[in-house]
Amino acid sequence: MQLSEGQKNLLKGLGIAVSLYLFLVGIKGIGAAFNLFGGDIAERILLTTSNPFTGLFIGILSTALVQSSSTTTSIIVGMVAGGAISIEGAIPMIMGANIGTTVTNTIVSLGHITRRNEFRRAFAVGTVHDFFNVLAVLILLPLELLTGLISGLSHKLAGGFESVGGLKVADPLQYVVKPVVELLESVVFHSPWLMLLLSVGITFFMLYSIVKLLRSLVLERIEAFFDTYIFKTALRGFLFGAVLTFTVQSSSVTTSLVVPLVGAGVLTIYQVFPYTIGANIGTTITANLAALSTGNVAALTVSFAHLLFNVLAGLIIWPIRIIRNIPIKAAEALSLLAARNRLIPIIFILLMFYLLPIIVILLGGSAHA
């Protein structure tokens, strides 16, 4: 029986929904794989803190390993509450966590690597989040070290919430995706390496499927929907990014979701940029709730520092065109190089998120030995 055009589009829509679900399973599975290497891997790294510069790279590495700034910042909050880390030592780590969490969407963009133009767009939007957070650190870390602006404001905010505790928020993705992730763990006999390979494979294959299905549908209609309802203005994109990230409690997930849409040409890097700024702010909610549950002033101070860092970064970078164009132009320039030489994105990811932080941490540790 011949299917009508409407029935075909319905099946394609269902295919996109299934592919998107499995794409989320793959992303969560990557994080689960690193947890299988050792659930306390981030905490062990965080305990090696020394100076602020080293602390920054500790935050990058630990978050890149566990694939979640929410996890890293929640651990930091708990360690500050327990007196293991000082507030001054925690703030650079929080900033590093903001950079480290962007590794997920950068890795996801590699799923487009076999198609040059598509990959150029996808890698640009995958790295614009990287460059935005790096620029934010370059501006705000020296400002914090010189003036104590973020820690000072955080102390004042924490004072007003000192007696509040016990708040929690549900993570819908946890309920929807977790059972399948746990099933995959059992299928690979809880082997971290097999889980990592399987999760990366699922993520890339589903990414290919989503783009393929999006292309076969009428892209103009999808583009019109996003332009009209979600990304029509920068404010809408920003709010959508913040609310969606608050809902799923993971900026890695929300920023990764738009990579295939930009790769397919449905969205542009300029539309997505304010969305990523919103995602940065939305992801701070987890650490804030973790801190509120402790009722500890020091922990509250650190969690508010995470929020203030992202709010100040948005306020400083976004309104001034010459400044907000820096991460966009840097991402576009790198993506052009990456499209010409496919080794560049691999080297970029390994160097920025793993090798450079390891070298800095080891050098920092030897200097204090």
Buried (B, 14 or more C-beta within 10 A) or exposed (E): EEEEEEEEBEEBEEBBEBBBBBBBBBBBBBBBBBBBEEEEBBBEBBEBBBEBBBBBBBBBBBBBBBBBBBBBBBBBBBBBBEEBBBBEBBBBBBBBBBBBBBBBBBBBBBBBBEBEEBBBBBBBBBBBBBBBBBBBBEBBBEBBBEEBBBBEBBBEBBEEBEEEEEEEEEBEBBEBBBEBBEEBBEEBEEBBEBBBEBBBEBBBBBBBBBBBBBEEBEEEEBBEEBEEEBBEEBEBBBBBBBBBBBBBBBBBBBBBBBBBBBBBBBBBBBBBBBBBBBBBBBBBBBBBBBBBBBBBBBBBBBBBBBBBBBBBBBEBBBEEEEEBBBBBEBBBEBBEEBBEEEEBBBEBBEEBBBEBBBEBBEEBEEEEE
